[in-house]
Amino acid sequence: MNAIHSLLRCLVVVVAITGGAVLAAGPAEASEIPEDASAKELKSAQETFERAFDTADIDYKLRAVRRYAAVQHPKIAKHLVKLLRNDDRHVRASAAKGLGRQLSSARTIGPKLVKLIDASRDDDDLTKVVTAAVGSIAALGYEKADKNLKKLIHHPDDGVVAAVFTAYGTWKSDAAIREMHDFFKRYPDEKSFATGSISVDTGAAGTEDAEAAKAKWKSKYGGQRGWRPRPECTKALIAALKEITGFGFRRPEDLAEYLNDPKKYVDPETVAERVDDDTRRKIYATWNEIKRESADFAQREVKDDGLSKRRAKVYRKRLYELRDEILDKHRLWLSELDCIVEEGDAANW
């Protein structure tokens, strides 16, 4: 009987220990947040900041804010929030960036940063403030700002957009992946861009439909400001998608395939596993042949050396026509062809 009681006591102890372990492991994220500064450290930081910030030199002010923000404490977070209303936009940006280090106050800081974004996003002079706020929202893990960040995906400033993509990548969140695909289609790589067409039927005679369509197009695509490549944004987008999905999408068509059926998506980077070495050698050789043929074709069509842009356009058109023949023949995606011709040992073929 004593043996049974001893066994039961052991079981109770094991259950208690196991239960405690489970409870301790639950708030894993909270355990990663460092402890707030001690009262002594807080007082020292406050006094140092007060002295250092009391200057007309903006560089010294910003340095003071950075050092102050490096000390985590709710009172410092509260003070930094007050600095978001400072008259100098550089101070506001520095305070917004510093708030990203106040991890223990994330729940109260997040809404303040969202409000700052909403109040600043349409002012061209405040892009650094918005960028800093987005970065801190990402660092704090404040995913409730999702709807507000989505509104910034087509912001005219590259730093703002790149920060938004980085935020979703940091969170590994696919909440905005459709919007990211839309952006990817407009800016498919770091050197080019593409817009789209807009049609409007106002029911009116004359040119009103065309004018309305033009206005709607500018509203969506940003007028002249949107007519340029955005390498910083595209690079951040591709990096974020890698974090979110695990795949390094080379082209928007790849992402479209993934969105169509994530479970059946095949990474173009693994094309060597699906296409044997001999076939890849032939594809590589054919690719070089059609590049030469396209160059010769463009030279014959546009003989005047002064019309280099026109010749380049003819070259690309011919190259793409011949390239499509390769894709159809071998049933390849464009990104798979990219991988074959850019493969490490391709230069030896």
C-alpha positions as CSV (number, residue, x, y, z in Angstrom):
1,M,0.0,0.0,0.0
2,N,2.8,2.3,0.9
3,A,4.4,1.5,-2.4
4,I,1.2,2.5,-4.2
5,H,1.0,5.8,-2.3
6,S,4.7,6.5,-3.2
7,L,4.0,5.8,-6.9
8,L,1.0,8.1,-6.8
9,R,3.0,10.9,-5.2
10,C,5.6,10.5,-7.9
11,L,3.0,10.7,-10.6
12,V,1.6,13.9,-9.1
13,V,5.1,15.4,-9.0
14,V,5.7,14.5,-12.6
15,V,2.3,16.0,-13.7
16,A,3.0,19.1,-11.7
17,I,6.5,19.5,-13.3
18,T,5.1,18.8,-16.8
19,G,2.3,21.2,-16.3
20,G,4.7,23.9,-15.1
21,A,6.9,23.3,-18.1
22,V,4.0,23.7,-20.5
23,L,2.9,26.9,-18.8
24,A,6.4,28.3,-18.8
25,A,6.8,27.5,-22.5
26,G,3.5,29.2,-23.5
27,P,4.5,32.9,-23.7
28,A,7.7,32.2,-25.7
29,E,7.6,35.6,-27.3
30,A,7.3,37.4,-23.9
31,S,10.4,35.5,-22.6
32,E,12.5,36.9,-25.5
33,I,11.8,40.5,-24.4
34,P,14.6,41.8,-22.2
35,E,13.8,43.2,-18.7
36,D,13.1,46.8,-18.3
37,A,15.8,49.1,-17.0
38,S,16.2,49.3,-13.3
39,A,15.1,52.5,-11.4
40,K,18.7,53.5,-11.2
41,E,19.3,53.0,-14.9
42,L,16.1,54.8,-15.8
43,K,17.0,57.9,-13.7
44,S,20.5,58.0,-15.3
45,A,19.1,57.7,-18.8
46,Q,16.5,60.5,-18.1
47,E,19.1,62.9,-16.7
48,T,21.6,62.2,-19.5
49,F,18.9,62.8,-22.1
50,E,17.7,66.0,-20.5
51,R,21.2,67.4,-20.6
52,A,22.1,66.2,-24.1
53,F,18.8,67.1,-25.7
54,D,19.0,70.7,-24.4
55,T,20.8,72.1,-27.5
56,A,20.1,73.9,-30.7
57,D,22.3,71.4,-32.7
58,I,20.0,69.0,-34.4
59,D,22.7,66.3,-34.7
60,Y,23.3,66.3,-30.9
61,K,19.5,66.2,-30.4
62,L,19.1,63.1,-32.6
63,R,22.1,61.4,-31.0
64,A,20.5,62.0,-27.6
65,V,17.2,60.5,-28.8
66,R,19.0,57.4,-30.1
67,R,20.9,56.8,-26.9
68,Y,17.8,57.4,-24.8
69,A,15.7,54.9,-26.9
70,A,18.3,52.2,-26.3
71,V,17.2,52.0,-22.7
72,Q,14.0,50.0,-22.4
73,H,11.4,51.2,-20.0
74,P,7.7,52.2,-20.2
75,K,8.4,55.7,-19.0
76,I,11.0,56.2,-21.7
77,A,8.5,54.8,-24.3
78,K,5.9,57.3,-23.0
79,H,8.4,60.1,-23.4
80,L,9.4,59.1,-26.9
81,V,5.7,59.0,-27.8
82,K,5.5,62.7,-26.7
83,L,8.5,63.4,-29.0
84,L,6.3,62.2,-32.0
85,R,4.7,65.7,-31.7
86,N,8.0,67.6,-31.7
87,D,8.1,70.5,-34.2
88,D,11.2,69.1,-35.9
89,R,10.4,66.3,-38.3
90,H,13.9,64.8,-37.8
91,V,13.3,64.5,-34.1
92,R,9.9,62.8,-34.8
93,A,11.5,60.3,-37.2
94,S,14.3,59.5,-34.6
95,A,11.7,59.0,-31.9
96,A,9.6,56.8,-34.1
97,K,12.6,54.7,-35.0
98,G,13.6,54.5,-31.3
99,L,10.2,53.3,-30.3
100,G,11.0,50.1,-32.1
101,R,13.4,49.2,-29.3
102,Q,10.7,49.6,-26.6
103,L,9.6,46.0,-26.9
104,S,7.9,45.8,-23.4
105,S,5.5,48.6,-24.4
106,A,4.6,47.3,-27.9
107,R,0.9,47.1,-27.3
108,T,0.6,50.8,-26.3
109,I,3.2,52.1,-28.8
110,G,1.7,50.3,-31.8
111,P,-1.5,52.4,-32.1
112,K,0.5,55.6,-31.6
113,L,2.7,54.7,-34.5
114,V,-0.3,53.9,-36.7
115,K,-1.8,57.3,-35.9
116,L,1.5,58.9,-36.8
117,I,1.6,57.1,-40.2
118,D,-2.0,58.1,-41.0
119,A,-1.2,61.7,-40.2
120,S,2.0,61.9,-42.1
121,R,1.7,59.6,-45.2
122,D,0.5,62.2,-47.7
123,D,3.3,64.7,-46.8
124,D,6.3,64.4,-49.0
125,D,8.5,66.0,-46.4
126,L,7.6,63.3,-43.8
127,T,8.6,60.2,-45.7
128,K,11.4,59.5,-43.2
129,V,8.9,59.7,-40.3
130,V,6.6,57.2,-42.0
131,T,9.5,54.9,-42.9
132,A,10.8,55.0,-39.3
133,A,7.3,54.3,-37.9
134,V,6.8,51.3,-40.3
135,G,10.2,49.9,-39.2
136,S,9.3,50.1,-35.6
137,I,5.8,48.6,-36.1
138,A,7.6,45.7,-37.7
139,A,10.2,45.4,-34.9
140,L,7.5,45.5,-32.3
141,G,5.4,42.8,-34.1
142,Y,2.4,45.0,-34.1
143,E,0.5,43.1,-36.8
144,K,-2.7,44.9,-36.1
145,A,-1.3,47.6,-38.3
146,D,-1.8,45.4,-41.4
147,K,-4.6,47.5,-42.9
148,N,-2.6,50.7,-42.5
149,L,0.5,49.2,-44.0
150,K,-1.4,47.9,-47.1
151,K,-2.3,51.5,-47.9
152,L,1.4,52.3,-48.2
153,I,2.3,49.6,-50.7
154,H,1.8,52.1,-53.6
155,H,3.3,55.0,-51.8
156,P,5.5,57.1,-54.1
157,D,8.6,56.9,-51.8
158,D,10.8,53.9,-52.2
159,G,12.0,53.8,-48.6
160,V,8.4,53.7,-47.3
161,V,7.4,50.8,-49.6
162,A,10.5,48.8,-49.0
163,A,9.9,49.2,-45.2
164,V,6.4,47.9,-45.6
165,F,7.6,44.8,-47.5
166,T,10.3,44.2,-44.9
167,A,7.7,44.4,-42.2
168,Y,5.6,41.5,-43.7
169,G,8.8,39.5,-44.3
170,T,9.8,40.1,-40.6
171,W,6.4,38.8,-39.5
172,K,6.4,36.0,-42.1
173,S,2.8,37.1,-42.8
174,D,1.0,36.5,-46.1
175,A,-1.7,39.0,-45.2
176,A,-0.7,41.3,-48.1
177,I,0.6,38.8,-50.5
178,R,-2.1,39.6,-53.2
179,E,-1.2,43.3,-52.9
180,M,2.5,42.4,-53.2
181,H,1.8,40.4,-56.3
182,D,0.1,43.4,-57.8
183,F,3.2,45.5,-57.1
184,F,5.4,42.8,-58.5
185,K,3.6,42.9,-61.8
186,R,4.3,46.6,-62.1
187,Y,7.9,46.3,-61.0
188,P,9.0,42.8,-62.1
189,D,12.7,43.4,-61.7
190,E,15.2,46.1,-60.6
191,K,15.5,47.6,-64.0
192,S,12.0,47.9,-65.5
193,F,8.4,48.8,-64.8
194,A,5.0,48.2,-66.3
195,T,1.7,49.9,-65.9
196,G,-1.7,49.0,-67.1
197,S,-4.7,50.4,-68.9
198,I,-7.8,51.9,-67.4
199,S,-11.2,52.4,-69.1
200,V,-14.1,54.5,-67.9
201,D,-17.6,54.8,-69.3
202,T,-19.2,58.0,-68.1
203,G,-22.1,57.8,-70.5
204,A,-21.1,61.2,-71.8
205,A,-20.3,62.3,-75.4
206,G,-17.0,63.7,-76.6
207,T,-13.7,63.2,-74.7
208,E,-15.0,62.9,-71.2
209,D,-14.5,59.2,-71.0
210,A,-10.8,59.6,-72.1
211,E,-10.3,62.4,-69.6
212,A,-11.9,60.4,-66.8
213,A,-9.8,57.3,-67.7
214,K,-6.6,59.5,-67.7
215,A,-7.5,60.8,-64.2
216,K,-8.2,57.3,-62.9
217,W,-4.9,56.0,-64.4
218,K,-2.9,58.7,-62.7
219,S,-4.6,58.0,-59.5
220,K,-3.7,54.3,-59.6
221,Y,-0.3,54.5,-61.2
222,G,1.0,57.7,-59.8
223,G,1.4,59.9,-62.9
224,Q,5.0,60.6,-64.0
225,R,6.3,59.7,-60.5
226,G,5.3,56.1,-61.1
227,W,7.0,55.8,-64.5
228,R,10.4,54.5,-63.3
229,P,11.9,51.3,-62.0
230,R,12.0,51.0,-58.3
231,P,14.9,48.7,-57.5
232,E,14.9,49.2,-53.7
233,C,11.2,48.2,-53.6
234,T,11.6,45.2,-55.9
235,K,14.6,43.9,-53.9
236,A,12.8,44.2,-50.6
237,L,9.7,42.6,-52.1
238,I,11.5,39.5,-53.3
239,A,13.4,39.2,-50.0
240,A,10.1,39.5,-48.1
241,L,8.4,36.8,-50.2
242,K,11.3,34.5,-49.6
243,E,10.8,35.0,-45.8
244,I,7.0,34.4,-46.1
245,T,6.9,31.5,-48.5
246,G,10.4,30.0,-48.5
247,F,10.6,30.5,-52.3
248,G,12.9,33.0,-54.1
249,F,10.5,34.2,-56.8
250,R,12.3,35.6,-59.8
251,R,9.3,36.9,-61.7
252,P,5.6,37.8,-60.9
253,E,4.5,34.8,-63.0
254,D,6.2,32.6,-60.5
255,L,4.2,34.2,-57.6
256,A,1.0,33.9,-59.7
257,E,1.7,30.1,-60.0
258,Y,2.3,29.9,-56.3
259,L,-0.9,31.7,-55.5
260,N,-2.9,29.5,-57.8
261,D,-1.9,26.4,-55.8
262,P,0.8,26.7,-53.2
263,K,0.9,23.0,-52.6
264,K,1.7,22.2,-56.2
265,Y,4.1,25.0,-56.8
266,V,7.5,23.9,-58.0
267,D,10.6,26.2,-57.4
268,P,12.3,27.1,-60.7
269,E,15.6,26.9,-58.8
270,T,15.2,23.1,-58.8
271,V,14.9,22.8,-62.6
272,A,18.1,20.7,-62.8
273,E,16.2,18.0,-60.9
274,R,13.5,17.9,-63.7
275,V,15.5,18.5,-66.8
276,D,18.5,16.3,-67.5
277,D,22.0,17.7,-68.1
278,D,22.1,17.1,-71.9
279,T,18.8,18.8,-72.4
280,R,19.9,21.8,-70.4
281,R,23.1,22.0,-72.4
282,K,21.0,22.1,-75.6
283,I,18.7,24.8,-74.2
284,Y,21.7,26.9,-73.2
285,A,23.3,26.5,-76.7
286,T,20.0,27.4,-78.4
287,W,19.6,30.5,-76.1
288,N,23.0,31.8,-77.3
289,E,22.0,31.1,-80.9
290,I,18.8,33.1,-80.7
291,K,20.5,36.0,-79.1
292,R,23.0,36.2,-82.0
293,E,20.1,35.7,-84.5
294,S,18.1,38.5,-82.8
295,A,21.1,40.8,-82.9
296,D,21.6,40.2,-86.6
297,F,17.9,40.6,-87.3
298,A,17.9,44.0,-85.5
299,Q,21.0,45.1,-87.4
300,R,19.3,44.3,-90.7
301,E,16.1,46.0,-89.8
302,V,17.6,49.1,-88.3
303,K,20.8,49.9,-90.2
304,D,21.2,53.5,-88.9
305,D,23.5,53.4,-85.8
306,G,21.9,56.6,-84.6
307,L,18.6,54.8,-84.0
308,S,20.0,52.6,-81.2
309,K,16.9,52.7,-79.1
310,R,14.7,51.5,-82.0
311,R,17.2,48.8,-82.8
312,A,17.2,47.6,-79.2
313,K,13.4,47.4,-79.3
314,V,13.5,45.3,-82.5
315,Y,16.1,43.1,-80.9
316,R,14.0,42.5,-77.8
317,K,10.9,41.8,-79.8
318,R,12.6,39.2,-81.9
319,L,14.4,37.7,-78.9
320,Y,11.2,37.2,-77.0
321,E,9.5,35.6,-80.0
322,L,12.3,33.0,-80.3
323,R,12.5,32.6,-76.6
324,D,8.8,31.6,-76.4
325,E,9.5,28.9,-78.9
326,I,12.1,27.4,-76.5
327,L,9.6,27.6,-73.6
328,D,6.9,25.9,-75.6
329,K,9.1,23.2,-76.9
330,H,10.5,22.2,-73.5
331,R,7.5,23.2,-71.4
332,L,9.5,25.5,-69.3
333,W,8.6,28.6,-67.2
334,L,10.5,31.7,-68.0
335,S,12.2,31.6,-64.6
336,E,13.3,28.0,-65.3
337,L,15.0,29.2,-68.5
338,D,16.6,31.9,-66.4
339,C,18.0,29.3,-64.0
340,I,19.3,27.2,-66.9
341,V,21.2,30.0,-68.7
342,E,22.5,31.5,-65.4
343,E,23.5,28.2,-63.8
344,G,27.0,28.2,-62.3
345,D,28.5,25.8,-64.8
346,A,26.6,27.2,-67.8
347,A,29.6,29.2,-68.9
348,N,31.5,25.9,-69.5
349,W,28.9,24.5,-71.8
